[in-house]
C-alpha cells in the first residue's frame, strides 16, 4: 500500500502540462440591414413582369398550360414517325413511333409535338394537326402541320 501512496504523492508533486489560456472572445459587431426598401429574404418572390405575365393579361390566343401533357408532347414532330393506322370507320387510330423505338396510338383530339399540336384528322396516309406557336409579342397563333405515313422502302 505504501507504494501506491508514494506514487500518488510523486504525481501530485510533478509539474503538469502548461495549458494555454483561452483566447479572448471576439466582440460582436451588430449588422444593420440597410436594404429595407428591397424584398425581405424571408418572403416569397413576386412574379416579375415578363412577356408571359403580359400575355396572360391580354385578350389573345393562349395555350392551356394547366393541361396534363402527353408523352408525345416531349418530342419534336421531326422525331416522330407515323408507322400505320388501325381502327374502325367510327374511330381511326394512328401508330406513332418515337426515336426511342416506342410506339403509341393516337386519335383525333390527342396532342403531339412541342407546340401544343392537337390532332384534327387521322387518315390512312397522314395525321393533320393544329399547333399553337408563339408570335413573339406575347400571344400565340395557330399553324397547320401534318405527319405523313413513313414507308421503309
JOHUNOR-V711239 format. One record per run of one state. SS is the DSSP state (alpha for helix, beta for strand, coil for the rest). FROM is the first residue (numbers start at 1). LEN is the number of residues. If there is no record, write none. Layout:
# JOHUNOR-V711239
SS,FROM,LEN + SS,FROM,LEN
This chain:
# JOHUNOR-V711239
coil,1,1 + alpha,2,12 + coil,14,37 + alpha,51,7 + coil,58,13 + alpha,71,4 + coil,75,2 + alpha,77,3 + coil,80,1 + beta,81,7 + coil,88,4 + beta,92,6 + coil,98,5 + beta,103,4 + coil,107,4 + beta,111,2 + coil,113,4 + beta,117,6 + coil,123,3 + beta,126,9 + coil,135,5 + beta,140,10 + coil,150,4
